[in-house]
């Protein structure tokens, strides 16, 4: 199967005054369809710059980024904007919700750009919010929700249009540890259910343990690119999310026959 994301000899150089800062230096990478890929590395290593390149948010100085058969590094800004609307989703650390819109209206925004009618897009948005445990918050505005709830709205917004790839930059960076687990658990499940390729930048190695692929960036280069063992990932998932899995497990059906019942 061909990679859904392919990076060839990617280089990104910024000019700071008279100085040149090399953020990425000859990066080569391939991510398979449906993979959960974590990009990790120390602060300033270039991991967020790489994510921006993969998502077409910045142009490379040299090299190419392919998503499917599309070389997004050669696209114009208008072509990129259209491509992102049609194929990509984004989850931001700072939520990026519009304060004057309800949760459902925020989630529905990507569908509006796809030409979906208001009634239908609000229906689909509400369904995504229910999956995130926020069905009762659909009519609430961001200021009426906690940080964890706002982030789950942002996740629902990223998934609602069923994009091919979702990019997330430190999506749990502003959340406490328990909320981080809840948010990550839902993101991973929704990506798997919809066969969406999920690329996440994080500085937390614990989160990377539940990924399919872990790419470590150091000084603008790929230091390692590791495909995780399936059994090790399953064990990490079970350990990290055990309490959430127990809470969300369906109740056992009551098969006890009452003492005074009679067969008909």
TAFEN-V203391 format. One record per residue. N is the residue number from 1. RES is the residue in one letter. SS is DSSP state (A for helix, B for strand, O for the rest). PHI is phi in degrees with one decimal (999 if undefined). Layout:
n = {N	N}
res = {RES	RES}
ss = {SS	SS}
phi = {PHI	PHI}
//
This chain:
n = {1	2	3	4	5	6	7	8	9	10	11	12	13	14	15	16	17	18	19	20	21	22	23	24	25	26	27	28	29	30	31	32	33	34	35	36	37	38	39	40	41	42	43	44	45	46	47	48	49	50	51	52	53	54	55	56	57	58	59	60	61	62	63	64	65	66	67	68	69	70	71	72	73	74	75	76	77	78	79	80	81	82	83	84	85	86	87	88	89	90	91	92	93	94	95	96	97	98	99	100	101	102	103	104	105	106	107	108	109	110	111	112	113	114	115	116	117	118	119	120	121	122	123	124	125	126	127	128	129	130	131	132	133	134	135	136	137	138	139	140	141	142	143	144	145	146	147	148	149	150	151	152	153	154	155	156	157	158	159	160	161	162	163	164	165	166	167	168	169	170	171	172	173	174	175	176	177	178	179	180	181	182	183	184	185	186	187	188	189	190	191	192	193	194	195	196	197	198	199	200	201	202	203	204	205	206	207	208	209	210	211	212	213	214	215	216	217	218	219	220	221	222	223	224	225	226	227	228	229	230	231	232	233	234	235	236	237	238	239	240	241	242	243	244	245	246	247	248	249	250	251	252	253	254	255	256	257	258	259	260	261	262	263	264}
res = {X	X	X	X	X	X	X	X	X	X	X	X	X	X	X	X	X	X	X	X	X	X	X	X	X	X	X	X	X	X	X	X	X	X	X	X	X	X	X	X	X	X	X	X	X	X	X	X	X	X	X	X	X	X	X	X	X	X	X	X	X	X	X	X	X	X	X	X	X	X	X	X	X	X	X	X	X	X	X	X	X	X	X	X	X	X	X	X	X	X	X	X	X	X	X	X	X	X	X	X	X	X	X	X	X	X	X	X	X	X	X	X	X	X	X	X	X	X	X	X	X	X	X	X	X	X	X	X	X	X	X	X	X	X	X	X	X	X	X	X	X	X	X	X	X	X	X	X	X	X	X	X	X	X	X	X	X	X	X	X	X	X	X	X	X	X	X	X	X	X	X	X	X	X	X	X	X	X	X	X	X	X	X	X	X	X	X	X	X	X	X	X	X	X	X	X	X	X	X	X	X	X	X	X	X	X	X	X	X	X	X	X	X	X	X	X	X	X	X	X	X	X	X	X	X	X	X	X	X	X	X	X	X	X	X	X	X	X	X	X	X	X	X	X	X	X	X	X	X	X	X	X	X	X	X	X	X	X	X	X	X	X	X	X}
ss = {O	O	O	O	B	B	B	B	B	B	B	B	B	B	B	B	O	O	B	B	B	B	B	B	B	B	B	B	B	B	B	O	O	O	O	B	B	B	B	B	O	O	O	O	O	O	A	A	A	A	A	A	A	A	O	O	O	O	O	O	O	B	B	B	B	B	B	O	O	B	B	A	A	A	O	O	A	A	A	A	A	A	A	A	A	A	A	B	B	B	B	O	O	O	O	O	O	O	O	O	O	B	A	A	A	A	A	A	A	A	A	A	A	O	O	O	O	A	A	A	A	A	A	A	A	A	A	A	A	A	A	O	O	O	A	A	A	O	O	O	B	A	A	A	O	O	A	A	A	A	A	A	A	A	A	A	A	A	A	O	O	O	O	O	B	B	B	B	B	O	O	O	O	O	O	O	A	A	A	A	A	A	A	A	A	A	A	A	A	A	A	A	A	O	O	O	B	B	B	B	B	O	O	O	A	A	A	A	O	O	O	O	B	B	B	B	B	B	O	O	B	B	B	B	B	B	B	O	O	A	A	A	A	A	A	A	A	A	A	A	A	A	A	A	A	A	A	A	O	O	O	O	O	O	O	O	O	O	O	O	O	O	O	O}
phi = {999	-72.9	-60.6	-84.4	-125.8	-136.6	-118.1	-124.4	47.9	-77.7	-137.8	-133.4	-122.2	-104.9	-101.7	-120.9	66.1	-95.3	-96.1	-109.1	-112.1	-88.7	-84.0	-135.6	-136.1	57.6	-88.7	-124.7	-160.3	-139.6	-121.7	-83.9	-58.7	80.7	-75.3	-98.9	-114.8	-102.4	-105.4	-122.8	156.5	-68.0	-57.6	82.2	-76.1	111.0	-68.4	-70.0	-61.7	-61.5	-60.2	-62.0	-67.7	-62.0	-87.0	73.6	-82.9	-136.8	-88.7	-73.4	-72.4	-145.7	95.3	-139.3	-124.4	-109.8	-118.7	64.2	-95.3	-95.1	-87.1	-72.6	-70.7	-101.3	-79.4	-75.6	-61.2	-67.0	-65.1	-63.7	-59.9	-67.0	-63.9	-62.9	-62.5	-85.3	-127.1	-121.7	-128.3	-136.7	-123.9	-107.2	-63.9	-94.4	73.2	56.1	-89.4	-81.2	-65.9	-89.2	-106.6	-72.4	-57.3	-63.4	-67.8	-63.8	-65.3	-76.0	-54.8	-60.1	-73.3	-62.7	-68.3	-90.7	85.3	-75.2	-62.2	-57.8	-61.3	-68.5	-69.3	-70.0	-64.3	-65.7	-64.1	-64.9	-61.8	-66.7	-64.3	-62.6	-62.3	-90.6	76.5	-123.1	-56.6	-80.0	-104.7	-56.9	-92.4	-90.4	-91.1	-52.4	-67.8	-97.9	-128.3	-74.6	-60.9	-63.2	-67.4	-62.2	-66.6	-67.3	-63.7	-62.2	-67.5	-59.4	-62.9	-67.3	-90.5	-60.1	-91.5	51.5	-70.6	-74.2	-135.8	-119.7	-108.7	-135.0	-107.3	47.4	-65.8	-113.8	-63.0	-101.5	-111.6	-73.5	-62.8	-69.6	-65.9	-57.1	-62.2	-63.1	-66.4	-64.3	-59.0	-69.8	-62.0	-64.8	-64.4	-68.5	-63.6	-66.3	-61.4	-105.7	52.6	-98.3	-73.1	-122.9	-116.8	-128.0	-92.1	-151.5	-101.2	-99.1	-63.9	-61.3	-68.9	-65.1	-64.0	-102.4	-91.8	-82.5	-140.2	-123.3	-107.8	-102.6	-105.7	-143.9	51.9	78.8	-124.6	-77.8	-78.6	-155.2	-139.2	-118.4	-86.2	-76.0	-66.3	-60.7	-68.5	-64.9	-65.6	-60.9	-66.7	-65.5	-61.2	-62.8	-71.5	-71.2	-112.4	-56.0	-67.9	-69.5	-61.4	-65.3	-67.0	-95.7	-65.9	-63.5	-67.0	-68.2	-64.6	-82.6	-104.0	-71.4	-90.4	-56.2	-60.2	-98.4	-77.8	-128.3	-71.4	-89.9}
//
